[in-house]
Amino acid sequence: MKLAVISLKKSWADPSRPGHFVTVGGFPQQMAALSALFSETVLYLPQLRGAPPPNAAPLAGHNLRVQPLSPLPERGWRRKLSQATWLPRNLGLLWRGIRAADAVHTPVPGDVATVGLLLALAQRKRLFVRYCTVWGRKYSLTARFLLWLLERVAGGRNVVMATGGAASPPSARNPNITWIFSTSLTAAAWQALPQAVPWQRGSTVRLISVGRVEPVKNLAALLQALPAIRQVYPHLHLDVVGEGTALPGLRQQAAALGLDEVITFHGNLGHQAVLGLLGTAHIYLMPSLVEGFPKALLEAMACGLPAVATAVSVIPRLVGTSGVLLPEPTPAAIAAAVTSLLADDARLAAMGRAARAASQQYTLEGWQQVIGERLAEVWGEEMGRGLVNNQQSTANNQRRNTL
């Protein structure tokens, strides 16, 4: 079965391999896993000019290739204006690519993916949609439209999965929409992750937060909590990894609170650098007001870090007994949670071990298995054969790795 993937994920030509492409984030790992379920996979992605970022990874997989689309501005009014000319330039290519495919995958939201979704519906193709942000949050007209549309079309040959997790399905209106977690950790990568060492009394307490630095991440409350934590544990350092619109305000807030020497704002880092910081930390902090499925929290847990996090979305199920859930996302609650954890050495160490164990069920192989079984359930025998072949290949590779 041939799969077409249509996404807004930006790509660059690989300078070291002519005809190949790279991108950033966990997308390359996920596409490699997804491609193993199909005979051929074609990725339709906007291609940016110039050199790729240093942390870009190859887009590669089982019979996988990239069909570049015209570039689009990053965001804002320039992107909206450019869509009027972008769509005519790329519509024919997308239409033909979808027509040649047996199935179409669109990770939404995103303007490019939404176009692919509508074209796949128009051609009545097998459709697999992943809703990759917080299900049910109507933060824009586009989000409202997508939620309305997906609840109408899910079912039959249209597979819709929402990123997150809960005891009940994402949609009360359409039970055909199911949950899927998000990860980019293979079992081998999970095994090789650096492991955090539990905090030792008298040493510096190292706290860390990783992710987009936006107002909904509530990092302003985290900074406000630091003076209270320092009253009990004066030797403290916070690493903030990520970029976003809230970053300039947080820098100003840190200066006003006299925290310049105890906070490092790293900006965006490569994946290995992030893992290195996680391996030196003692507690992971996520006081977010809104979350989908936080891959950064999952990676922190895989490094053996207990978490202090808000009880939103899938976080209560993900954290379980391996961290502290905040009763409310306030500076006082954050300070109380961190100081209570540090006051009990045995509890802190036990939570780190529990975090590591809980994270193991969220590997890329497990992600692939959940998706493959769902597609086989809906699309039938042909998809099922691909899943069985993949399982046999994975088992053979695991046996070879143990010899």
Beta strands, then each sheet from edge to edge (+ up, - down):
strand 1: 2-6
strand 2: 11-13
strand 3: 21-23
strand 4: 40-48
strand 5: 57-58
strand 6: 64-69
strand 7: 103-108
strand 8: 126-131
strand 9: 158-163
strand 10: 178-180
strand 11: 205-210
strand 12: 236-241
strand 13: 263-267
strand 14: 283-286
strand 15: 307-310
strand 16: 323-326
sheet 1: 5+ 3- 2+ 4+ 1+ 7+ 8+ 9+ 10+
sheet 2: 5+ 3- 2+ 4+ 6+
sheet 3: 13+ 12+ 11+ 14+ 15+ 16+
end
